[in-house]
Amino acid sequence: MNPTTYTHQFLSSDQPTTCPHCGLRTEIISDQSHTNSQIQIHQCPDTSCGFQFVVTNDVE
């Protein structure tokens, strides 16, 4: 199985996450916020868009 490479990463906020391409509210397809990586992978539910991206906390 080939790992997916995500080229877009965004910071999380207290607002619902929306697709940066079309503006629809996204769906979390993988929640790894409880692990060391502290990320969530989001996908736009619009079948004509389907944009996937990583959302991360601003942890330094």
N, C-alpha and C positions, 0 to 999 in steps of 0.2 A: 504494500500500500504506500503510495506517495503522499508525503505530507503536503498540505496546502500552504502556499506562501501568500500572505496578505501584504499588499503594498500600501494600504491606507490604515493609519492608526489615529484614533481620536481620544481625547480625554473625557472621562465620565463627568456627569454633573447631576444635580438633583432634579433636573427636568427630564421628561421622556426623551429617549434617543430617537432621532429622526434621520432618514436617509439624506445624505448630503447631495444626492443627485436629483431626487424627485420630491423630497419633503415628507413622505409618509412615515408614520411611526414604525420602527423596525421591530423584528422579532429576535429574541436571543436564541441562537441555535447551539451555543456551547457556553456554559457558565463555569469558568475556572477561577472566579473571584475568591474562592476559599483556598486556593493553592498559592504557592510562592510566585507564580506568574501574574496573579491578580488581573486577569483579563476576562473579557466576555467577547464572543464573536457574534456579531449582529448581521442580519440579512433583511433586505427590503422584501415585504410580502408581495409586491407588485410583480407579476410574472414577466412583464415587459422590461422591468428594471433588474430586480434580483441582486442588486449590489451587496457585496459582503465586505465587512471591515471589522477591525479590532477596536474595542473600547477598553481603555486602561485607566487606572487611578494615577494621579500625579504623585507617585511615591518615589522619594529619593533616598 
